[in-house]
Amino acid sequence: MDEQWFVAEELLLSIIGGEDDLVLENNFILIKADTWSDAVAEANRIGKEKEMEYTNTDGATVKVRFLGLRNLHFCHDGVEHGAELMWDKLLPASVAEAQAMVSPVSEYGGYEAAMRREKSMERLKKHKQES
């Protein structure tokens, strides 16, 4: 069977110092597998590899635990530029409610890190041009 692409939603729980300070991440992981069952097994293997324990910069012990998969999505279009990787059906009560679901760019996950990276790349490019 030809390999297929899937997107697994993995849940990673970080316990920081104790059970009063928790962070739950819902990560979307790209998986290539021959079958749905193989994709589930591979996603679980990858998630378990992410379990760790470390001391953060504040001196607190952080325990990262893989809780399991939240969902597994089949990528019908495969993986290429513009491909639909996954979808979700939402049922707004009105057009206004549907329009309100659109987020400004500044609220996208990773926006701040991307802006810092782009500014850093611009400075590096400018520095190379001046050299």
N, CA, C and O atoms as CSV, one atom per row, in Angstrom:
chain,resi,resn,atom,element,x,y,z
A,1,MET,N,N,0.846,-1.191,0.000
A,1,MET,CA,C,0.000,0.000,0.000
A,1,MET,C,C,0.886,1.247,0.000
A,1,MET,O,O,1.935,1.271,0.644
A,2,ASP,N,N,0.461,2.268,-0.718
A,2,ASP,CA,C,1.210,3.528,-0.758
A,2,ASP,C,C,1.104,4.255,0.575
A,2,ASP,O,O,0.074,4.222,1.249
A,3,GLU,N,N,2.197,4.910,0.929
A,3,GLU,CA,C,2.168,5.693,2.156
A,3,GLU,C,C,1.204,6.860,1.998
A,3,GLU,O,O,1.048,7.423,0.915
A,4,GLN,N,N,0.561,7.206,3.109
A,4,GLN,CA,C,-0.408,8.295,3.150
A,4,GLN,C,C,0.000,9.267,4.248
A,4,GLN,O,O,0.785,8.926,5.132
A,5,TRP,N,N,-0.533,10.462,4.184
A,5,TRP,CA,C,-0.230,11.474,5.185
A,5,TRP,C,C,-1.399,11.648,6.137
A,5,TRP,O,O,-2.564,11.583,5.745
A,6,PHE,N,N,-1.054,11.872,7.400
A,6,PHE,CA,C,-2.025,12.099,8.463
A,6,PHE,C,C,-1.531,13.262,9.323
A,6,PHE,O,O,-0.338,13.565,9.346
A,7,VAL,N,N,-2.455,13.906,10.023
A,7,VAL,CA,C,-2.093,14.895,11.040
A,7,VAL,C,C,-2.640,14.372,12.364
A,7,VAL,O,O,-3.847,14.204,12.538
A,8,ALA,N,N,-1.723,14.120,13.284
A,8,ALA,CA,C,-2.103,13.632,14.610
A,8,ALA,C,C,-2.132,14.807,15.575
A,8,ALA,O,O,-1.236,15.651,15.565
A,9,GLU,N,N,-3.158,14.859,16.402
A,9,GLU,CA,C,-3.221,15.848,17.476
A,9,GLU,C,C,-2.747,15.150,18.742
A,9,GLU,O,O,-3.438,14.284,19.279
A,10,GLU,N,N,-1.564,15.530,19.216
A,10,GLU,CA,C,-1.027,14.926,20.431
A,10,GLU,C,C,-1.214,15.875,21.601
A,10,GLU,O,O,-1.075,17.090,21.459
A,11,LEU,N,N,-1.528,15.317,22.748
A,11,LEU,CA,C,-1.673,16.106,23.960
A,11,LEU,C,C,-0.460,15.884,24.846
A,11,LEU,O,O,-0.199,14.767,25.292
A,12,LEU,N,N,0.292,16.977,25.101
A,12,LEU,CA,C,1.445,16.939,25.992
A,12,LEU,C,C,1.124,17.811,27.206
A,12,LEU,O,O,0.769,18.982,27.069
A,13,LEU,N,N,1.254,17.225,28.386
A,13,LEU,CA,C,0.993,17.935,29.627
A,13,LEU,C,C,2.312,18.244,30.311
A,13,LEU,O,O,3.104,17.342,30.586
A,14,SER,N,N,2.547,19.527,30.587
A,14,SER,CA,C,3.713,19.950,31.358
A,14,SER,C,C,3.251,20.270,32.766
A,14,SER,O,O,2.369,21.104,32.974
A,15,ILE,N,N,3.864,19.591,33.734
A,15,ILE,CA,C,3.584,19.822,35.153
A,15,ILE,C,C,4.786,20.582,35.685
A,15,ILE,O,O,5.895,20.051,35.737
A,16,ILE,N,N,4.561,21.826,36.080
A,16,ILE,CA,C,5.659,22.712,36.459
A,16,ILE,C,C,5.683,22.863,37.970
A,16,ILE,O,O,4.831,23.533,38.553
A,17,GLY,N,N,6.671,22.229,38.597
A,17,GLY,CA,C,6.841,22.341,40.037
A,17,GLY,C,C,5.842,21.542,40.856
A,17,GLY,O,O,6.196,21.064,41.934
A,18,GLY,N,N,4.664,21.382,40.413
A,18,GLY,CA,C,3.613,20.643,41.110
A,18,GLY,C,C,2.352,20.694,40.280
A,18,GLY,O,O,2.328,21.300,39.209
A,19,GLU,N,N,1.310,20.062,40.768
A,19,GLU,CA,C,0.090,19.946,39.968
A,19,GLU,C,C,-0.751,21.216,39.949
A,19,GLU,O,O,-1.834,21.225,39.365
A,20,ASP,N,N,-0.268,22.297,40.581
A,20,ASP,CA,C,-1.002,23.564,40.548
A,20,ASP,C,C,-0.666,24.387,39.311
A,20,ASP,O,O,-1.407,25.305,38.960
A,21,ASP,N,N,0.443,24.070,38.647
A,21,ASP,CA,C,0.890,24.828,37.473
A,21,ASP,C,C,1.005,23.863,36.289
A,21,ASP,O,O,2.011,23.172,36.127
A,22,LEU,N,N,-0.036,23.834,35.475
A,22,LEU,CA,C,-0.115,22.900,34.351
A,22,LEU,C,C,-0.218,23.650,33.037
A,22,LEU,O,O,-0.858,24.698,32.952
A,23,VAL,N,N,0.426,23.093,32.004
A,23,VAL,CA,C,0.278,23.603,30.643
A,23,VAL,C,C,-0.049,22.402,29.766
A,23,VAL,O,O,0.696,21.422,29.749
A,24,LEU,N,N,-1.156,22.473,29.039
A,24,LEU,CA,C,-1.553,21.399,28.140
A,24,LEU,C,C,-1.392,21.885,26.709
A,24,LEU,O,O,-2.023,22.862,26.305
A,25,GLU,N,N,-0.550,21.209,25.946
A,25,GLU,CA,C,-0.330,21.559,24.541
A,25,GLU,C,C,-1.069,20.569,23.654
A,25,GLU,O,O,-0.999,19.358,23.864
A,26,ASN,N,N,-1.771,21.092,22.669
A,26,ASN,CA,C,-2.399,20.275,21.633
A,26,ASN,C,C,-1.567,20.493,20.371
A,26,ASN,O,O,-1.787,21.459,19.640
A,27,ASN,N,N,-0.617,19.603,20.117
A,27,ASN,CA,C,0.311,19.747,18.995
A,27,ASN,C,C,-0.199,18.979,17.781
A,27,ASN,O,O,-0.762,17.892,17.910
A,28,PHE,N,N,0.004,19.558,16.609
A,28,PHE,CA,C,-0.398,18.928,15.355
A,28,PHE,C,C,0.858,18.376,14.695
A,28,PHE,O,O,1.753,19.135,14.325
A,29,ILE,N,N,0.927,17.053,14.547
A,29,ILE,CA,C,2.120,16.366,14.082
A,29,ILE,C,C,1.827,15.683,12.745
A,29,ILE,O,O,0.838,14.964,12.605
A,30,LEU,N,N,2.696,15.918,11.774
A,30,LEU,CA,C,2.555,15.295,10.458
A,30,LEU,C,C,3.098,13.869,10.523
A,30,LEU,O,O,4.217,13.647,10.987
A,31,ILE,N,N,2.311,12.911,10.059
A,31,ILE,CA,C,2.665,11.494,10.116
A,31,ILE,C,C,2.518,10.886,8.718
A,31,ILE,O,O,1.521,11.116,8.033
A,32,LYS,N,N,3.520,10.108,8.306
A,32,LYS,CA,C,3.444,9.372,7.042
A,32,LYS,C,C,3.396,7.885,7.380
A,32,LYS,O,O,4.283,7.372,8.063
A,33,ALA,N,N,2.358,7.191,6.902
A,33,ALA,CA,C,2.179,5.778,7.239
A,33,ALA,C,C,1.391,5.069,6.143
A,33,ALA,O,O,0.710,5.702,5.337
A,34,ASP,N,N,1.498,3.745,6.132
A,34,ASP,CA,C,0.780,2.933,5.143
A,34,ASP,C,C,-0.709,2.824,5.448
A,34,ASP,O,O,-1.537,2.794,4.538
A,35,THR,N,N,-1.047,2.765,6.745
A,35,THR,CA,C,-2.441,2.563,7.140
A,35,THR,C,C,-2.789,3.472,8.314
A,35,THR,O,O,-1.911,4.053,8.952
A,36,TRP,N,N,-4.069,3.581,8.579
A,36,TRP,CA,C,-4.569,4.344,9.725
A,36,TRP,C,C,-3.967,3.789,11.016
A,36,TRP,O,O,-3.496,4.552,11.860
A,37,SER,N,N,-3.981,2.478,11.170
A,37,SER,CA,C,-3.437,1.845,12.380
A,37,SER,C,C,-1.952,2.137,12.538
A,37,SER,O,O,-1.484,2.403,13.645
A,38,ASP,N,N,-1.205,2.090,11.432
A,38,ASP,CA,C,0.225,2.418,11.489
A,38,ASP,C,C,0.428,3.868,11.898
A,38,ASP,O,O,1.359,4.179,12.640
A,39,ALA,N,N,-0.446,4.765,11.416
A,39,ALA,CA,C,-0.335,6.182,11.756
A,39,ALA,C,C,-0.575,6.396,13.249
A,39,ALA,O,O,0.122,7.184,13.887
A,40,VAL,N,N,-1.561,5.695,13.800
A,40,VAL,CA,C,-1.830,5.796,15.242
A,40,VAL,C,C,-0.624,5.321,16.031
A,40,VAL,O,O,-0.205,5.979,16.983
A,41,ALA,N,N,-0.064,4.190,15.644
A,41,ALA,CA,C,1.101,3.643,16.352
A,41,ALA,C,C,2.293,4.597,16.262
A,41,ALA,O,O,2.980,4.828,17.258
A,42,GLU,N,N,2.539,5.147,15.084
A,42,GLU,CA,C,3.667,6.059,14.888
A,42,GLU,C,C,3.466,7.352,15.671
A,42,GLU,O,O,4.411,7.856,16.277
A,43,ALA,N,N,2.262,7.891,15.667
A,43,ALA,CA,C,1.978,9.125,16.411
A,43,ALA,C,C,2.169,8.900,17.912
A,43,ALA,O,O,2.702,9.765,18.607
A,44,ASN,N,N,1.741,7.753,18.404
A,44,ASN,CA,C,1.939,7.426,19.824
A,44,ASN,C,C,3.423,7.266,20.148
A,44,ASN,O,O,3.876,7.711,21.203
A,45,ARG,N,N,4.173,6.645,19.263
A,45,ARG,CA,C,5.611,6.471,19.479
A,45,ARG,C,C,6.303,7.835,19.559
A,45,ARG,O,O,7.109,8.077,20.457
A,46,ILE,N,N,5.983,8.721,18.614
A,46,ILE,CA,C,6.575,10.055,18.595
A,46,ILE,C,C,6.203,10.828,19.864
A,46,ILE,O,O,7.050,11.495,20.459
A,47,GLY,N,N,4.956,10.737,20.267
A,47,GLY,CA,C,4.514,11.431,21.478
A,47,GLY,C,C,5.246,10.948,22.719
A,47,GLY,O,O,5.657,11.759,23.549
A,48,LYS,N,N,5.414,9.639,22.855
A,48,LYS,CA,C,6.106,9.077,24.026
A,48,LYS,C,C,7.561,9.503,24.065
A,48,LYS,O,O,8.128,9.666,25.145
A,49,GLU,N,N,8.183,9.687,22.890
A,49,GLU,CA,C,9.579,10.140,22.835
A,49,GLU,C,C,9.745,11.557,23.380
A,49,GLU,O,O,10.852,11.950,23.748
A,50,LYS,N,N,8.672,12.317,23.435
A,50,LYS,CA,C,8.742,13.707,23.899
A,50,LYS,C,C,8.640,13.829,25.418
A,50,LYS,O,O,8.796,14.922,25.962
A,51,GLU,N,N,8.381,12.723,26.101
A,51,GLU,CA,C,8.316,12.773,27.556
A,51,GLU,C,C,9.696,13.059,28.114
A,51,GLU,O,O,10.693,12.489,27.670
A,52,MET,N,N,9.743,13.950,29.095
A,52,MET,CA,C,11.032,14.323,29.689
A,52,MET,C,C,10.798,14.999,31.019
A,52,MET,O,O,9.672,15.321,31.397
A,53,GLU,N,N,11.896,15.203,31.713
A,53,GLU,CA,C,11.878,15.964,32.956
A,53,GLU,C,C,13.115,16.850,32.947
A,53,GLU,O,O,14.210,16.395,32.615
A,54,TYR,N,N,12.938,18.123,33.314
A,54,TYR,CA,C,14.067,19.051,33.330
A,54,TYR,C,C,13.801,20.152,34.348
A,54,TYR,O,O,12.682,20.303,34.839
A,55,THR,N,N,14.835,20.913,34.655
A,55,THR,CA,C,14.717,22.065,35.544
A,55,THR,C,C,14.688,23.313,34.681
A,55,THR,O,O,15.582,23.544,33.867
A,56,ASN,N,N,13.634,24.126,34.871
A,56,ASN,CA,C,13.517,25.347,34.065
A,56,ASN,C,C,14.394,26.459,34.639
A,56,ASN,O,O,15.068,26.262,35.649
A,57,THR,N,N,14.383,27.612,34.003
A,57,THR,CA,C,15.257,28.719,34.400
A,57,THR,C,C,14.886,29.297,35.770
A,57,THR,O,O,15.693,30.001,36.377
A,58,ASP,N,N,13.680,29.010,36.263
A,58,ASP,CA,C,13.267,29.459,37.595
A,58,ASP,C,C,13.618,28.434,38.672
A,58,ASP,O,O,13.328,28.635,39.851
A,59,GLY,N,N,14.255,27.315,38.247
A,59,GLY,CA,C,14.639,26.280,39.200
A,59,GLY,C,C,13.554,25.262,39.498
A,59,GLY,O,O,13.747,24.390,40.344
A,60,ALA,N,N,12.423,25.354,38.824
A,60,ALA,CA,C,11.328,24.407,39.049
A,60,ALA,C,C,11.499,23.176,38.156
A,60,ALA,O,O,11.968,23.276,37.022
A,61,THR,N,N,11.118,22.034,38.679
A,61,THR,CA,C,11.144,20.806,37.900
A,61,THR,C,C,9.931,20.781,36.977
A,61,THR,O,O,8.801,21.002,37.415
A,62,VAL,N,N,10.172,20.512,35.707
A,62,VAL,CA,C,9.102,20.421,34.717
A,62,VAL,C,C,9.045,18.978,34.228
A,62,VAL,O,O,10.041,18.438,33.747
A,63,LYS,N,N,7.887,18.366,34.351
A,63,LYS,CA,C,7.672,17.007,33.855
A,63,LYS,C,C,6.743,17.100,32.649
A,63,LYS,O,O,5.611,17.571,32.764
A,64,VAL,N,N,7.221,16.652,31.502
A,64,VAL,CA,C,6.417,16.649,30.287
A,64,VAL,C,C,5.929,15.227,30.070
A,64,VAL,O,O,6.725,14.295,29.956
A,65,ARG,N,N,4.613,15.070,30.015
A,65,ARG,CA,C,4.000,13.748,29.855
A,65,ARG,C,C,3.132,13.726,28.597
A,65,ARG,O,O,2.353,14.646,28.349
A,66,PHE,N,N,3.279,12.673,27.819
A,66,PHE,CA,C,2.422,12.448,26.654
A,66,PHE,C,C,1.154,11.783,27.162
A,66,PHE,O,O,1.194,10.662,27.670
A,67,LEU,N,N,0.018,12.479,27.023
A,67,LEU,CA,C,-1.247,11.925,27.500
A,67,LEU,C,C,-1.873,10.983,26.489
A,67,LEU,O,O,-2.577,10.045,26.863
A,68,GLY,N,N,-1.622,11.227,25.211
A,68,GLY,CA,C,-2.214,10.414,24.159
A,68,GLY,C,C,-2.632,11.297,22.996
A,68,GLY,O,O,-2.297,12.480,22.933
A,69,LEU,N,N,-3.364,10.697,22.088
A,69,LEU,CA,C,-3.826,11.423,20.908
A,69,LEU,C,C,-5.230,11.960,21.140
A,69,LEU,O,O,-6.078,11.297,21.737
A,70,ARG,N,N,-5.451,13.153,20.663
A,70,ARG,CA,C,-6.783,13.747,20.726
A,70,ARG,C,C,-7.579,13.391,19.478
A,70,ARG,O,O,-8.795,13.207,19.524
A,71,ASN,N,N,-6.851,13.299,18.351
A,71,ASN,CA,C,-7.511,12.994,17.085
A,71,ASN,C,C,-6.455,12.628,16.057
A,71,ASN,O,O,-5.272,12.908,16.251
A,72,LEU,N,N,-6.870,12.012,14.979
A,72,LEU,CA,C,-6.003,11.706,13.855
A,72,LEU,C,C,-6.772,12.040,12.586
A,72,LEU,O,O,-7.858,11.512,12.349
A,73,HIS,N,N,-6.200,12.921,11.772
A,73,HIS,CA,C,-6.862,13.390,10.555
A,73,HIS,C,C,-6.137,12.829,9.338
A,73,HIS,O,O,-4.907,12.847,9.277
A,74,PHE,N,N,-6.890,12.337,8.384
A,74,PHE,CA,C,-6.327,11.869,7.118
A,74,PHE,C,C,-6.191,13.063,6.174
A,74,PHE,O,O,-7.129,13.846,6.025
A,75,CYS,N,N,-5.034,13.205,5.540
A,75,CYS,CA,C,-4.800,14.296,4.579
A,75,CYS,C,C,-5.200,13.809,3.194
A,75,CYS,O,O,-4.427,13.127,2.522
A,76,HIS,N,N,-6.390,14.155,2.776
A,76,HIS,CA,C,-6.934,13.668,1.511
A,76,HIS,C,C,-6.138,14.141,0.299
A,76,HIS,O,O,-6.039,13.424,-0.696
A,77,ASP,N,N,-5.572,15.342,0.377
A,77,ASP,CA,C,-4.857,15.916,-0.761
A,77,ASP,C,C,-3.368,15.578,-0.771
A,77,ASP,O,O,-2.646,16.037,-1.656
A,78,GLY,N,N,-2.893,14.788,0.189
A,78,GLY,CA,C,-1.460,14.571,0.294
A,78,GLY,C,C,-0.813,15.808,0.888
A,78,GLY,O,O,-1.496,16.649,1.472
A,79,VAL,N,N,0.500,15.924,0.744
A,79,VAL,CA,C,1.210,17.070,1.318
A,79,VAL,C,C,1.943,17.795,0.206
A,79,VAL,O,O,2.928,17.306,-0.345
A,80,GLU,N,N,1.429,18.982,-0.106
A,80,GLU,CA,C,2.055,19.859,-1.080
A,80,GLU,C,C,1.505,21.258,-0.839
A,80,GLU,O,O,0.508,21.424,-0.136
A,81,HIS,N,N,2.142,22.249,-1.412
A,81,HIS,CA,C,1.728,23.632,-1.212
A,81,HIS,C,C,0.246,23.793,-1.536
A,81,HIS,O,O,-0.209,23.418,-2.617
A,82,GLY,N,N,-0.490,24.346,-0.601
A,82,GLY,CA,C,-1.913,24.610,-0.804
A,82,GLY,C,C,-2.823,23.431,-0.498
A,82,GLY,O,O,-4.042,23.552,-0.616
A,83,ALA,N,N,-2.261,22.300,-0.111
A,83,ALA,CA,C,-3.088,21.124,0.179
A,83,ALA,C,C,-3.881,21.335,1.463
A,83,ALA,O,O,-3.401,21.966,2.404
A,84,GLU,N,N,-5.080,20.810,1.492
A,84,GLU,CA,C,-5.906,20.842,2.696
A,84,GLU,C,C,-5.449,19.694,3.585
A,84,GLU,O,O,-5.650,18.529,3.245
A,85,LEU,N,N,-4.836,20.013,4.719
A,85,LEU,CA,C,-4.311,18.973,5.591
A,85,LEU,C,C,-5.382,18.387,6.492
A,85,LEU,O,O,-5.376,17.189,6.773
A,86,MET,N,N,-6.299,19.226,6.944
A,86,MET,CA,C,-7.373,18.760,7.806
A,86,MET,C,C,-8.475,19.806,7.797
A,86,MET,O,O,-8.271,20.926,7.329
A,87,TRP,N,N,-9.622,19.446,8.305
A,87,TRP,CA,C,-10.727,20.381,8.334
A,87,TRP,C,C,-11.568,20.119,9.569
A,87,TRP,O,O,-11.470,19.065,10.197
A,88,ASP,N,N,-12.383,21.082,9.899
A,88,ASP,CA,C,-13.268,20.976,11.042
A,88,ASP,C,C,-14.579,21.646,10.648
A,88,ASP,O,O,-14.571,22.698,10.010
A,89,LYS,N,N,-15.680,21.054,11.017
A,89,LYS,CA,C,-16.988,21.634,10.700
A,89,LYS,C,C,-17.449,22.466,11.894
A,89,LYS,O,O,-17.568,21.953,13.006
A,90,LEU,N,N,-17.708,23.746,11.657
A,90,LEU,CA,C,-18.192,24.654,12.687
A,90,LEU,C,C,-19.628,25.035,12.349
A,90,LEU,O,O,-19.982,25.141,11.175
A,91,LEU,N,N,-20.437,25.236,13.344
A,91,LEU,CA,C,-21.849,25.548,13.119
A,91,LEU,C,C,-22.214,26.878,13.777
A,91,LEU,O,O,-22.793,26.899,14.863
A,92,PRO,N,N,-21.875,27.988,13.115
A,92,PRO,CA,C,-22.202,29.297,13.693
A,92,PRO,C,C,-23.707,29.533,13.650
A,92,PRO,O,O,-24.421,28.988,12.808
A,93,ALA,N,N,-24.164,30.362,14.585
A,93,ALA,CA,C,-25.587,30.686,14.647
A,93,ALA,C,C,-25.970,31.751,13.627
A,93,ALA,O,O,-27.142,31.899,13.281
A,94,SER,N,N,-24.951,32.508,13.138
A,94,SER,CA,C,-25.240,33.579,12.191
A,94,SER,C,C,-23.993,33.877,11.360
A,94,SER,O,O,-22.898,33.404,11.665
A,95,VAL,N,N,-24.182,34.670,10.307
A,95,VAL,CA,C,-23.044,35.107,9.485
A,95,VAL,C,C,-22.096,35.946,10.342
A,95,VAL,O,O,-20.877,35.823,10.221
A,96,ALA,N,N,-22.648,36.794,11.202
A,96,ALA,CA,C,-21.815,37.643,12.063
A,96,ALA,C,C,-20.950,36.778,12.998
A,96,ALA,O,O,-19.774,37.073,13.213
A,97,GLU,N,N,-21.531,35.732,13.536
A,97,GLU,CA,C,-20.767,34.836,14.406
A,97,GLU,C,C,-19.669,34.130,13.611
A,97,GLU,O,O,-18.562,33.943,14.115
A,98,ALA,N,N,-19.966,33.746,12.393
A,98,ALA,CA,C,-18.957,33.103,11.536
A,98,ALA,C,C,-17.822,34.078,11.241
A,98,ALA,O,O,-16.652,33.700,11.305
A,99,GLN,N,N,-18.152,35.327,10.920
A,99,GLN,CA,C,-17.131,36.339,10.633
A,99,GLN,C,C,-16.282,36.631,11.861
A,99,GLN,O,O,-15.093,36.924,11.734
A,100,ALA,N,N,-16.876,36.557,13.049
A,100,ALA,CA,C,-16.157,36.825,14.295
A,100,ALA,C,C,-15.125,35.732,14.599
A,100,ALA,O,O,-14.248,35.931,15.438
A,101,MET,N,N,-15.222,34.591,13.931
A,101,MET,CA,C,-14.265,33.498,14.149
A,101,MET,C,C,-12.921,33.762,13.462
A,101,MET,O,O,-11.938,33.078,13.749
A,102,VAL,N,N,-12.869,34.738,12.567
A,102,VAL,CA,C,-11.622,35.083,11.887
A,102,VAL,C,C,-10.753,35.864,12.860
A,102,VAL,O,O,-11.191,36.864,13.429
A,103,SER,N,N,-9.516,35.403,13.050
A,103,SER,CA,C,-8.594,36.048,13.994
A,103,SER,C,C,-7.657,36.995,13.267
A,103,SER,O,O,-7.271,36.731,12.128
A,104,PRO,N,N,-7.282,38.104,13.915
A,104,PRO,CA,C,-6.254,38.964,13.331
A,104,PRO,C,C,-4.911,38.234,13.328
A,104,PRO,O,O,-4.657,37.378,14.176
A,105,VAL,N,N,-4.074,38.575,12.385
A,105,VAL,CA,C,-2.778,37.909,12.233
A,105,VAL,C,C,-2.005,37.896,13.547
A,105,VAL,O,O,-1.356,36.901,13.869
A,106,SER,N,N,-2.065,38.971,14.299
A,106,SER,CA,C,-1.297,39.067,15.539
A,106,SER,C,C,-1.730,38.051,16.590
A,106,SER,O,O,-1.020,37.865,17.579
A,107,GLU,N,N,-2.871,37.387,16.410
A,107,GLU,CA,C,-3.334,36.374,17.351
A,107,GLU,C,C,-3.033,34.953,16.879
A,107,GLU,O,O,-3.357,33.994,17.578
A,108,TYR,N,N,-2.427,34.803,15.719
A,108,TYR,CA,C,-2.075,33.468,15.227
A,108,TYR,C,C,-1.009,32.866,16.130
A,108,TYR,O,O,-0.144,33.577,16.642
A,109,GLY,N,N,-1.075,31.552,16.323
A,109,GLY,CA,C,-0.036,30.872,17.085
A,109,GLY,C,C,1.305,31.060,16.398
A,109,GLY,O,O,1.418,30.888,15.184
A,110,GLY,N,N,2.313,31.411,17.169
A,110,GLY,CA,C,3.649,31.575,16.608
A,110,GLY,C,C,3.926,32.934,16.017
A,110,GLY,O,O,5.019,33.161,15.499
A,111,TYR,N,N,2.965,33.855,16.078
A,111,TYR,CA,C,3.128,35.174,15.461
A,111,TYR,C,C,4.336,35.918,16.025
A,111,TYR,O,O,5.176,36.409,15.269
A,112,GLU,N,N,4.422,36.000,17.347
A,112,GLU,CA,C,5.511,36.768,17.961
A,112,GLU,C,C,6.872,36.190,17.608
A,112,GLU,O,O,7.793,36.934,17.272
A,113,ALA,N,N,7.006,34.870,17.680
A,113,ALA,CA,C,8.286,34.236,17.337
A,113,ALA,C,C,8.625,34.473,15.866
A,113,ALA,O,O,9.785,34.706,15.526
A,114,ALA,N,N,7.629,34.416,15.005
A,114,ALA,CA,C,7.868,34.635,13.573
A,114,ALA,C,C,8.316,36.070,13.314
A,114,ALA,O,O,9.193,36.305,12.482
A,115,MET,N,N,7.729,37.020,14.011
A,115,MET,CA,C,8.107,38.424,13.824
A,115,MET,C,C,9.545,38.656,14.299
A,115,MET,O,O,10.306,39.368,13.643
A,116,ARG,N,N,9.919,38.059,15.435
A,116,ARG,CA,C,11.297,38.184,15.919
A,116,ARG,C,C,12.270,37.579,14.916
A,116,ARG,O,O,13.325,38.152,14.641
A,117,ARG,N,N,11.915,36.424,14.373
A,117,ARG,CA,C,12.771,35.737,13.402
A,117,ARG,C,C,12.915,36.575,12.136
A,117,ARG,O,O,14.017,36.705,11.603
A,118,GLU,N,N,11.813,37.143,11.650
A,118,GLU,CA,C,11.866,37.969,10.438
A,118,GLU,C,C,12.710,39.221,10.655
A,118,GLU,O,O,13.480,39.601,9.773
A,119,LYS,N,N,12.579,39.870,11.815
A,119,LYS,CA,C,13.389,41.053,12.106
A,119,LYS,C,C,14.864,40.683,12.175
A,119,LYS,O,O,15.718,41.422,11.685
A,120,SER,N,N,15.158,39.555,12.775
A,120,SER,CA,C,16.546,39.094,12.875
A,120,SER,C,C,17.115,38.820,11.482
A,120,SER,O,O,18.262,39.165,11.198
A,121,MET,N,N,16.324,38.210,10.628
A,121,MET,CA,C,16.766,37.906,9.264
A,121,MET,C,C,16.980,39.205,8.469
A,121,MET,O,O,17.917,39.303,7.677
A,122,GLU,N,N,16.113,40.191,8.683
A,122,GLU,CA,C,16.268,41.486,8.010
A,122,GLU,C,C,17.569,42.160,8.434
A,122,GLU,O,O,18.298,42.689,7.595
A,123,ARG,N,N,17.867,42.140,9.751
A,123,ARG,CA,C,19.118,42.738,10.239
A,123,ARG,C,C,20.329,42.029,9.655
A,123,ARG,O,O,21.301,42.675,9.262
A,124,LEU,N,N,20.275,40.695,9.598
A,124,LEU,CA,C,21.378,39.914,9.043
A,124,LEU,C,C,21.562,40.239,7.571
A,124,LEU,O,O,22.693,40.418,7.118
A,125,LYS,N,N,20.478,40.318,6.818
A,125,LYS,CA,C,20.543,40.642,5.392
A,125,LYS,C,C,21.138,42.038,5.177
A,125,LYS,O,O,21.971,42.237,4.294
A,126,LYS,N,N,20.697,43.004,6.001
A,126,LYS,CA,C,21.205,44.369,5.890
A,126,LYS,C,C,22.690,44.413,6.220
A,126,LYS,O,O,23.466,45.099,5.554
A,127,HIS,N,N,23.077,43.671,7.260
A,127,HIS,CA,C,24.491,43.616,7.652
A,127,HIS,C,C,25.356,43.038,6.516
A,127,HIS,O,O,26.441,43.547,6.234
A,128,LYS,N,N,24.867,41.988,5.882
A,128,LYS,CA,C,25.621,41.379,4.752
A,128,LYS,C,C,25.733,42.340,3.585
A,128,LYS,O,O,26.768,42.384,2.920
A,129,GLN,N,N,24.677,43.119,3.322
A,129,GLN,CA,C,24.707,44.076,2.224
A,129,GLN,C,C,25.690,45.205,2.506
A,129,GLN,O,O,26.319,45.729,1.586
A,130,GLU,N,N,25.823,45.581,3.778
A,130,GLU,CA,C,26.735,46.668,4.156
A,130,GLU,C,C,28.183,46.210,4.172
A,130,GLU,O,O,29.094,47.033,4.089
A,131,SER,N,N,28.406,44.912,4.278
A,131,SER,CA,C,29.776,44.371,4.348
A,131,SER,C,C,30.442,44.307,3.001
A,131,SER,O,O,31.591,43.877,2.899
